[in-house]
Amino acid sequence: MSDGAMDKLKGKGKEAVGKLTGDRRKEAEGKADQAKGGAKDAADGVGERAKGVKDSLAPDDEK
């Protein structure tokens, strides 16, 4: 499981606990963790796409 997925899962748990207990701060922390996880996933995707572009531009004898 990626770091981003772990942050999203942790965030969903925090948000749920916050909603159940009426703790608005915990709920907000959960939403922030989910957003952080989404950003990590997006950054990982950009890195993978950049690697693919680099590989496609390399001469055939370097692949």
TIVOMI-995563 format. One line per 4 residues: for each residue x, y, z of N, C-alpha, C. Coordinates in nm, 3 decimals. Layout:
N
X/Y/Z/X/Y/Z/X/Y/Z | ...;
This chain:
63
0.085/-0.117/0.000/0.000/0.000/0.000/0.090/0.124/0.000 | 0.058/0.218/-0.085/0.140/0.339/-0.097/0.119/0.433/0.023 | 0.213/0.525/0.037/0.201/0.625/0.144/0.073/0.706/0.129 | 0.040/0.739/0.006/-0.081/0.817/-0.018/-0.206/0.742/0.024;
-0.211/0.614/-0.007/-0.327/0.533/0.030/-0.337/0.520/0.182 | -0.223/0.508/0.247/-0.224/0.498/0.394/-0.277/0.628/0.456 | -0.233/0.741/0.403/-0.282/0.870/0.453/-0.431/0.885/0.432 | -0.479/0.841/0.316/-0.622/0.849/0.288/-0.702/0.763/0.385;
-0.655/0.642/0.409/-0.723/0.551/0.500/-0.724/0.606/0.643 | -0.609/0.654/0.686/-0.598/0.714/0.820/-0.692/0.834/0.831 | -0.697/0.913/0.726/-0.783/1.031/0.725/-0.931/0.996/0.733 | -0.970/0.892/0.661/-1.111/0.849/0.666/-1.149/0.805/0.807;
-1.056/0.735/0.872/-1.082/0.692/1.010/-1.095/0.810/1.104 | -1.004/0.905/1.094/-1.009/1.025/1.179/-1.138/1.104/1.155 | -1.172/1.118/1.028/-1.293/1.193/0.996/-1.416/1.124/1.056 | -1.423/0.992/1.044/-1.537/0.917/1.098/-1.545/0.930/1.249;
-1.431/0.919/1.317/-1.428/0.933/1.463/-1.472/1.075/1.501 | -1.424/1.172/1.428/-1.461/1.311/1.455/-1.611/1.334/1.441 | -1.670/1.274/1.337/-1.814/1.290/1.316/-1.892/1.221/1.428 | -1.849/1.101/1.467/-1.919/1.027/1.572/-1.913/1.097/1.707;
-1.799/1.157/1.737/-1.781/1.220/1.868/-1.814/1.368/1.869 | -1.839/1.424/1.752/-1.866/1.567/1.744/-1.740/1.652/1.754 | -1.625/1.590/1.733/-1.496/1.659/1.741/-1.464/1.716/1.603 | -1.495/1.844/1.585/-1.476/1.907/1.454/-1.328/1.915/1.415;
-1.242/1.929/1.516/-1.099/1.935/1.487/-1.049/1.801/1.431 | -1.089/1.690/1.493/-1.049/1.557/1.447/-1.103/1.532/1.306 | -1.225/1.576/1.284/-1.286/1.561/1.151/-1.205/1.638/1.046 | -1.165/1.759/1.080/-1.085/1.841/0.988/-0.947/1.779/0.965;
-0.887/1.723/1.071/-0.757/1.656/1.055/-0.771/1.539/0.958 | -0.882/1.466/0.970/-0.905/1.354/0.879/-0.915/1.399/0.734 | -0.986/1.506/0.712/-0.998/1.559/0.575/-0.862/1.605/0.523 | -0.783/1.665/0.611/-0.649/1.711/0.570/-0.560/1.592/0.535;
-0.568/1.485/0.616/-0.489/1.364/0.587/-0.528/1.304/0.452 | -0.658/1.305/0.423/-0.704/1.252/0.295/-0.650/1.335/0.179 | -0.651/1.465/0.196/-0.599/1.554/0.091/-0.449/1.532/0.072 | -0.378/1.514/0.184/-0.234/1.488/0.177/-0.208/1.357/0.101;
-0.289/1.256/0.128/-0.275/1.129/0.058/-0.300/1.143/-0.091 | -0.400/1.221/-0.127/-0.427/1.245/-0.268/-0.312/1.316/-0.337 | -0.252/1.411/-0.267/-0.139/1.484/-0.324/-0.019/1.391/-0.344 | 0.005/1.302/-0.247/0.115/1.207/-0.261/0.092/1.115/-0.380;
-0.032/1.066/-0.395/-0.063/0.979/-0.509/-0.042/1.053/-0.640 | -0.084/1.178/-0.646/-0.068/1.257/-0.768/0.080/1.278/-0.800 | 0.159/1.306/-0.698/0.303/1.328/-0.719/0.370/1.200/-0.767 | 0.330/1.086/-0.712/0.385/0.959/-0.757/0.351/0.934/-0.903;
0.228/0.969/-0.942/0.187/0.951/-1.080/0.266/1.037/-1.176 | 0.297/1.159/-1.136/0.376/1.249/-1.220/0.516/1.192/-1.239 | 0.574/1.141/-1.131/0.708/1.082/-1.139/0.712/0.963/-1.232 | 0.611/0.878/-1.225/0.605/0.761/-1.312/0.588/0.803/-1.459;
0.503/0.903/-1.484/0.484/0.949/-1.622/0.613/1.012/-1.675 | 0.683/1.086/-1.592/0.808/1.149/-1.636/0.911/1.041/-1.671 | 0.916/0.936/-1.592/1.009/0.826/-1.619/0.974/0.761/-1.753 | 0.844/0.745/-1.779/0.801/0.686/-1.906/0.840/0.773/-2.024;
0.827/0.903/-2.011/0.866/0.995/-2.118/1.015/0.987/-2.141 | 1.092/0.986/-2.032/1.238/0.978/-2.044/1.277/0.849/-2.116 | 1.214/0.738/-2.078/1.245/0.611/-2.141/1.208/0.611/-2.289 | 1.098/0.676/-2.323/1.056/0.677/-2.463/1.146/0.765/-2.548;
1.214/0.861/-2.488/1.302/0.950/-2.563/1.444/0.897/-2.575 | 1.479/0.795/-2.498/1.614/0.739/-2.502/1.635/0.665/-2.633 | 1.756/0.672/-2.686/1.786/0.597/-2.807/1.765/0.447/-2.785 | 1.733/0.374/-2.891/1.704/0.231/-2.879/1.819/0.153/-2.818;
1.942/0.194/-2.843/2.056/0.118/-2.789/2.076/0.142/-2.639 | 2.006/0.239/-2.578/2.017/0.265/-2.436/1.901/0.205/-2.358 | 1.806/0.145/-2.424/1.688/0.089/-2.357/1.715/-0.049/-2.305;
